[in-house]
Amino acid sequence: MNYLQHFDSEKIIEACVAGAGDFGRGILRQAGQMKGLSVRIAVDVNAESAARALQLSGVPDDKIMVCHDESQVNEAWKKGFFIASGSLELVTHLPFDIVVESTGIPDVGARHAELAIQAGKHVGIATKETESVVGPYLTRLAERQGRLFTPLDGDQPSLLIGLVTWAQTLGFEVVAAGKSSEYDFIWDEQDGAVWCNGQRYPAPDLKNLWALAEDQEAATVSARSESLSEIPQISVPDLCEMTNVANATGLIPDRPDFHAMVLRTHEVPTLLDHQEFGGVLQGSGRLEVFNCLRRPDEVSFAGGVFVVLRCEDQETWELLRGKGHVLSRSGNSAMVYLPRHLLGLEAPISMLDVVLKGLPSGGGSAVKPHVDLIARATQDFASGQTLEMKGHHRHIEGLRPEVHAAAPLSASSPVPFYLLPGAEIVRPVAAGQPITLADISLPDSHMLRLRRAQDAMFFKDAAPTTQSPHKETQSTQHL
């Protein structure tokens, strides 16, 4: 595709970034280098923080106006200043086209997205946690307003959806699709250790497991994963992103906790193929995550995306193998991949597509709640304990993520993972059990209200639910 021709327009897209962290700052920085995108509005936890993000993105101090009320916002817009605000509500009346929601805070993301859509704005969602719980609802809400709610390039869901639909357009059978984990497993052979995310892990057995023995591929990989078991091999964000891809494409995981194998790049199509061809999968159309094992001098795959395709034309694919493309040992499958994601630096491509072309980077009207990201206890929980979301990876201690078929909220159904922060355990939960609505008292939240609306929209036979059997809540109005 020739992007200059694709986006050939005199229109300048006006945008607002809500959540000026790493992703949002990337957009602010890149917009300053583009002719067709203007991002003059930054919203963060407070106006001063938003102003700091603008400064770090190269905006001169004398071009920034810190705004605490609507009159200041209006004055700043009229005079052509960059606006720094602590409230999205203060700026939604301005004549911009799209809000990028990148706070990373699930409930704030839900509130911002609904507010923006109701104000007639498109929404580009980088807060994947929100999308995993109420993405289908917000997609439909936007459609009914003549707007789009979409993931953005720069994050793996959008890039993977693009790669999957590229393959489907060409008529390939998609055997598997997915991403590598965020941090490579880097083997220092001399030290006998693996480095991951700046930490050293002893790996004395890895030398014997570095290469896959013929006809022992799955067993070797299993032993490799066990040898490196001190390193986390699956994370909540990984499965959150795959949840969003599943709901956009209809692809599903091979098993709820994913295989999450430790693989070298060239091994991926060998292991992520049907069992009859030497892989581990039970069928095609599977979503998966793997951990990239490499030497320090080998190219990184950290956070990249891939599809494994069936090789129908053996002669052509053997020709491509000779050119260095990645085929399985059996020759029955091949991997096509993008070993990168550039966060906010490439998100403007999706923003231009939304406003100029009316095209989402996600599933659009095909988005449905096929699956939910849920939580299984890895420890015993006693009544009265509170579940707290922590850290950059938005994890909750004592809970393991899994992806299961979507279901409406009910006493017996597992609760979507990102409805759980702040929930109180109301009856003991044993290690190994999923967290259900009967086990907890959920805090009232914007996202809970939207989730109920989503359940009513997509599960027509679902009975109305209360927050849990232990706490009544106000019913929500739905579309």
C-alpha positions in Angstrom: 0.0 0.0 0.0 1.1 3.5 -0.8 0.2 5.3 2.4 0.8 8.8 0.9 -1.9 8.1 -1.7 -4.2 6.2 0.8 -4.3 9.3 3.0 -4.1 11.9 0.3 -6.3 14.7 1.8 -6.1 18.3 2.7 -8.0 17.7 5.9 -6.0 18.1 9.2 -7.2 15.6 11.8 -7.7 17.1 15.2 -7.2 14.8 18.2 -7.2 14.6 21.9 -5.0 12.3 24.0 -6.5 11.2 27.3 -3.8 9.6 29.3 -0.4 11.1 28.5 1.9 8.3 29.6 4.3 6.4 27.3 1.7 5.6 24.6 0.0 9.0 24.7 3.4 10.9 24.6 4.3 8.9 21.5 1.3 10.2 19.7 2.0 13.8 20.9 5.6 13.5 19.7 4.7 11.9 16.3 1.9 14.4 15.6 4.4 17.2 15.7 6.2 15.7 12.7 3.1 15.1 10.6 1.2 17.3 8.2 -2.2 15.7 8.5 -2.5 15.3 12.3 -2.9 17.9 15.0 -3.0 16.9 18.7 -3.4 20.1 20.7 -5.3 18.6 23.6 -3.7 16.4 26.4 -5.6 15.2 29.4 -4.0 13.5 32.4 -4.5 13.0 36.1 -4.1 16.7 36.5 -3.5 19.6 34.1 0.1 20.1 35.3 0.9 16.5 34.4 -0.7 16.9 31.0 1.4 20.1 30.5 4.6 18.2 31.4 3.7 15.5 28.8 3.3 18.2 26.1 6.7 19.7 27.1 8.4 16.3 26.9 6.9 15.9 23.4 8.6 19.0 22.2 5.9 21.6 22.6 7.4 25.0 23.7 6.3 26.2 27.1 4.9 29.4 25.6 2.5 27.4 23.4 0.9 25.5 26.3 -2.0 26.7 28.3 -2.9 24.9 31.6 -6.7 24.9 31.8 -8.8 24.3 34.9 -12.2 25.3 33.6 -14.2 25.6 30.4 -13.6 29.3 29.8 -9.8 28.7 29.9 -10.2 25.8 27.5 -12.2 27.9 25.1 -9.7 30.8 25.2 -6.8 28.4 24.7 -8.5 26.8 21.7 -9.4 30.1 20.1 -5.9 31.4 20.5 -4.3 28.3 19.0 -2.6 27.1 22.2 -1.9 23.5 23.2 -4.4 22.6 26.0 -3.4 20.8 29.2 -6.3 19.6 31.2 -7.1 17.3 34.1 -10.6 16.5 32.8 -11.8 15.1 29.6 -15.3 16.5 30.3 -13.8 20.1 30.0 -12.7 19.6 26.4 -15.3 17.3 24.7 -17.2 20.3 23.3 -14.2 21.4 21.2 -14.3 20.6 17.4 -11.8 17.7 17.3 -12.4 14.4 15.6 -11.0 11.6 17.8 -10.1 10.8 21.4 -7.2 8.4 22.1 -7.9 6.7 25.4 -4.5 5.6 26.8 -4.8 6.0 30.6 -4.4 2.2 31.2 -6.9 2.4 34.0 -9.8 0.1 33.2 -12.7 2.0 34.8 -11.4 5.4 33.7 -11.0 4.0 30.1 -14.7 3.0 30.2 -15.9 6.3 31.4 -13.7 8.3 28.9 -14.8 6.1 26.0 -18.5 6.4 26.6 -18.2 10.2 27.3 -16.3 10.7 24.0 -18.7 8.7 21.9 -21.7 10.5 23.4 -20.0 13.8 22.5 -19.8 12.6 18.9 -16.1 11.7 18.8 -14.4 8.6 17.5 -12.4 6.7 20.1 -9.1 4.9 19.6 -8.6 2.7 22.6 -5.1 1.9 23.9 -6.5 0.8 27.3 -6.8 -2.8 26.4 -8.1 -3.7 29.9 -11.3 -1.7 29.2 -11.7 -3.3 25.8 -11.4 -6.8 27.2 -14.5 -6.2 29.4 -16.8 -3.9 27.4 -15.2 -3.5 23.9 -18.2 -5.1 22.1 -20.6 -2.7 23.8 -18.6 0.4 23.1 -18.2 -0.7 19.5 -22.0 -0.9 19.1 -22.5 2.4 21.0 -20.2 4.2 18.6 -21.8 2.7 15.6 -25.2 4.0 16.7 -23.7 7.4 17.0 -22.1 7.1 13.5 -18.6 6.9 15.0 -15.9 4.3 15.5 -14.4 2.6 18.5 -11.2 0.9 17.6 -7.9 -0.4 18.8 -4.8 1.4 17.4 -1.7 0.3 15.5 1.3 0.3 17.8 -0.5 -2.1 20.2 -0.4 -5.8 19.3 -4.2 -6.4 19.0 -4.5 -4.0 16.1 -1.3 -5.2 14.4 -2.3 -8.8 14.8 -5.9 -8.2 13.5 -4.2 -6.6 10.5 -2.0 -9.6 9.9 -4.8 -12.1 10.4 -7.1 -10.3 8.0 -4.3 -9.9 5.5 -3.9 -13.7 5.5 -7.6 -14.3 5.3 -8.0 -11.9 2.4 -5.3 -13.9 0.5 -7.2 -17.1 1.2 -4.6 -18.7 3.6 -5.7 -21.1 6.2 -4.7 -19.5 9.5 -3.4 -22.3 11.7 -2.4 -20.0 14.6 -1.9 -16.4 15.3 -0.6 -14.5 18.3 2.3 -12.6 19.8 5.5 -13.1 21.7 5.7 -12.0 25.3 7.0 -8.5 26.0 10.4 -9.6 27.2 12.7 -12.0 25.3 14.5 -14.8 27.1 18.2 -14.1 26.3 20.6 -16.9 26.7 24.2 -16.2 27.8 25.8 -19.5 27.0 29.1 -18.7 28.8 27.4 -17.6 32.0 24.9 -20.5 31.8 22.1 -18.2 32.5 19.0 -16.5 30.8 18.3 -12.8 31.1 14.7 -11.5 31.0 13.6 -8.0 31.7 16.9 -7.1 33.3 17.0 -10.1 35.6 19.4 -13.1 35.6 18.1 -16.7 35.9 20.4 -19.7 36.2 19.8 -22.1 33.3 22.4 -24.9 33.5 20.3 -27.4 31.6 19.5 -25.1 28.6 22.6 -26.1 26.6 21.1 -29.6 26.2 17.7 -28.2 25.3 18.8 -25.4 22.9 18.1 -27.5 19.8 14.9 -29.6 19.2 15.6 -33.3 18.9 14.0 -34.9 15.8 10.6 -36.3 16.6 11.0 -35.0 20.2 10.1 -31.4 19.6 7.2 -31.1 22.0 9.0 -33.0 24.8 12.1 -30.9 24.4 10.1 -27.7 24.6 8.2 -28.9 27.6 11.6 -29.7 29.4 12.8 -26.3 28.3 9.8 -24.5 29.9 10.3 -26.5 33.1 14.0 -25.7 33.2 13.1 -22.0 33.0 10.1 -22.1 35.3 11.4 -19.4 37.6 10.8 -16.9 34.8 7.1 -15.9 34.4 6.0 -17.4 31.1 2.5 -15.9 30.8 1.1 -12.5 31.9 -2.2 -10.8 32.3 -1.6 -8.2 29.5 -0.7 -10.9 27.0 -4.0 -12.8 27.5 -5.9 -9.5 27.7 -4.6 -8.6 24.3 -5.5 -12.0 22.9 -9.0 -11.7 24.4 -9.5 -8.5 22.3 -8.2 -10.3 19.2 -10.6 -13.2 19.8 -13.6 -10.9 20.1 -12.6 -9.1 16.9 -11.7 -12.2 14.7 -13.4 -15.2 16.2 -10.1 -17.0 16.7 -9.9 -18.9 20.0 -7.1 -20.2 22.3 -6.2 -23.8 22.1 -6.6 -24.0 25.8 -7.7 -21.4 28.4 -4.3 -20.9 29.9 -2.5 -21.0 26.5 0.5 -23.1 25.8 2.9 -20.2 26.3 6.0 -22.2 25.2 9.6 -21.0 25.2 10.6 -21.1 21.5 13.3 -19.8 19.3 11.8 -17.8 16.4 12.4 -20.5 13.7 10.6 -23.1 15.9 7.3 -21.4 16.1 5.5 -22.9 13.0 6.8 -26.4 14.0 5.2 -26.3 17.4 2.2 -24.2 16.6 0.8 -26.6 14.2 -1.7 -29.5 14.4 -0.6 -32.5 16.5 -0.6 -34.7 13.5 2.1 -32.6 12.0 4.3 -32.6 15.1 2.8 -29.5 16.8 0.7 -29.1 19.9 -2.6 -27.7 18.6 -5.9 -29.5 18.4 -7.0 -27.5 15.3 -6.7 -24.3 13.2 -7.8 -20.8 14.0 -6.0 -20.8 17.4 -4.6 -17.9 19.3 -1.3 -18.3 21.1 1.5 -16.5 23.0 5.1 -17.7 23.0 8.3 -16.6 24.8 11.1 -15.8 22.5 14.4 -17.6 23.4 17.4 -16.1 21.6 21.1 -15.4 21.9 22.2 -11.8 22.6 23.3 -11.3 18.9 20.0 -12.6 17.5 17.1 -10.3 16.5 14.4 -9.6 19.1 10.8 -10.7 18.8 9.7 -9.0 22.0 6.1 -8.0 21.6 5.9 -8.9 17.9 2.9 -10.6 16.2 2.7 -13.5 13.9 0.5 -15.8 11.9 1.1 -19.5 11.1 -0.2 -20.4 7.7 -0.9 -23.7 6.0 1.5 -24.4 3.1 -0.9 -25.5 0.3 1.6 -25.0 -2.5 4.6 -27.0 -1.3 6.9 -26.0 -4.2 6.3 -22.2 -3.7 6.9 -22.5 0.1 10.1 -24.5 -0.4 11.3 -21.8 -2.7 10.5 -19.3 0.1 12.3 -21.5 2.6 15.4 -21.1 0.5 15.0 -17.3 0.7 15.1 -17.5 4.5 11.4 -17.6 5.3 10.3 -19.6 8.4 8.8 -23.0 7.7 8.0 -25.9 10.0 10.2 -28.9 9.9 7.4 -30.9 8.2 7.0 -28.2 5.6 3.2 -28.1 6.3 3.1 -24.6 7.8 5.0 -21.3 7.7 5.2 -18.2 9.9 4.7 -14.6 8.7 5.5 -12.1 11.4 6.1 -8.5 12.4 8.8 -8.5 15.2 7.9 -5.1 16.6 5.2 -2.8 17.9 6.0 0.9 18.1 3.3 2.1 20.7 2.1 5.6 20.1 4.6 6.3 17.3 2.6 4.3 14.8 -0.9 4.8 16.3 -1.6 7.9 14.0 -2.0 5.5 11.0 -5.1 4.1 12.7 -6.3 7.6 13.6 -6.1 8.7 10.0 -7.9 5.6 8.8 -10.7 6.2 11.3 -11.3 9.9 10.4 -10.4 10.0 6.7 -11.5 6.6 5.6 -14.1 5.5 8.2 -12.1 2.3 8.7 -11.4 0.7 12.1 -8.1 -1.1 12.9 -10.1 -3.7 14.8 -13.0 -5.9 14.0 -15.6 -3.1 13.6 -19.2 -4.5 13.3 -17.8 -8.1 13.5 -16.8 -7.6 17.2 -18.7 -9.8 19.5 -18.1 -11.1 23.1 -16.7 -14.5 22.0 -14.5 -14.9 25.1 -13.8 -13.3 28.5 -10.5 -12.9 30.3 -11.2 -14.4 33.7 -9.2 -15.1 36.9 -8.3 -18.4 38.6 -7.0 -18.4 42.2 -3.4 -19.6 42.7 -3.7 -19.3 46.5 -6.5 -19.6 49.1 -8.5 -16.4 49.7 -10.4 -15.8 53.0 -13.5 -13.7 53.4 -12.8 -10.1 53.8 -9.7 -9.9 51.6 -9.7 -7.2 48.9 -8.3 -7.8 45.4 -5.9 -5.0 44.4 -4.5 -4.3 41.0 -0.8 -3.5 41.0 2.1 -2.6 38.8 2.8 -1.8 35.2 1.3 -5.1 34.1 -2.0 -4.5 36.0 -1.9 -7.9 37.8 -3.7 -9.0 40.9 -1.6 -11.0 43.3 -2.9 -14.6 43.7 -4.8 -14.7 40.4 -3.9 -16.3 37.2 -5.5 -15.2 33.9 -7.4 -17.6 31.6 -9.5 -17.1 28.5 -12.9 -18.8 28.5 -16.1 -18.6 26.4 -17.9 -15.4 27.2 -20.9 -15.5 29.5 -23.2 -12.9 31.1 -22.6 -12.0 34.7 -24.2 -14.4 37.1 -23.6 -16.0 40.5 -21.9 -19.1 38.9 -20.0 -17.4 36.0 -16.4 -16.3 36.3 -16.0 -12.6 36.6 -14.1 -10.7 33.9 -10.6 -10.0 35.2 -10.7 -6.2 35.1 -13.9 -5.9 37.0 -12.1 -7.4 40.0 -9.9 -4.6 41.2 -11.2 -3.4 44.5 -13.6 -6.4 44.9 -14.0 -7.9 48.4 -14.0 -11.7 48.9 -17.2 -12.7 50.6 -16.7 -16.4 50.9 -13.6 -18.5 51.0 -12.0 -19.3 47.6 -9.6 -22.3 47.3 -6.6 -22.3 45.1 -7.4 -23.6 41.7 -11.0 -22.2 41.6 -12.1 -19.4 39.2 -13.4 -16.2 40.9 -17.2 -16.1 40.3 -19.7 -13.4 41.1 -20.9 -15.4 44.1 -17.4 -15.2 45.6 -17.1 -11.4 45.7 -18.7 -8.1 46.3 -17.9 -5.9 43.3 -17.4 -2.2 43.8 -19.8 0.0 41.9 -18.0 1.2 38.8 -18.6 2.7 35.4 -17.3 -0.4 33.7 -19.7 -2.6 35.7 -22.6 -0.6 34.4 -21.4 -0.9 30.8 -20.8 -4.6 31.2 -24.3 -5.2 32.4 -25.5 -3.2 29.3 -23.3 -5.4 27.1 -24.7 -8.6 28.6 -28.2 -7.3 28.0 -27.3 -6.5 24.4 -25.6 -9.7 23.4 -27.1 -12.3 25.7 -30.8 -11.8 25.1 -31.9 -14.6 27.3 -29.7 -13.6 30.2 -31.6 -12.9 33.4 -31.0 -9.5 35.0 -28.2 -9.7 37.5 -27.3 -7.9 40.7 -23.8 -7.2 41.7 -23.5 -10.4 43.6 -25.9 -12.4 45.9 -24.5 -10.4 48.8 -25.0 -6.8 47.6 -27.8 -5.2 45.6 -27.0 -2.6 43.0 -28.9 -0.2 40.9 -29.9 -1.7 37.5 -28.4 -0.1 34.4 -30.1 1.3 31.4 -28.9 -0.3 28.1 -29.3 0.6 24.5 
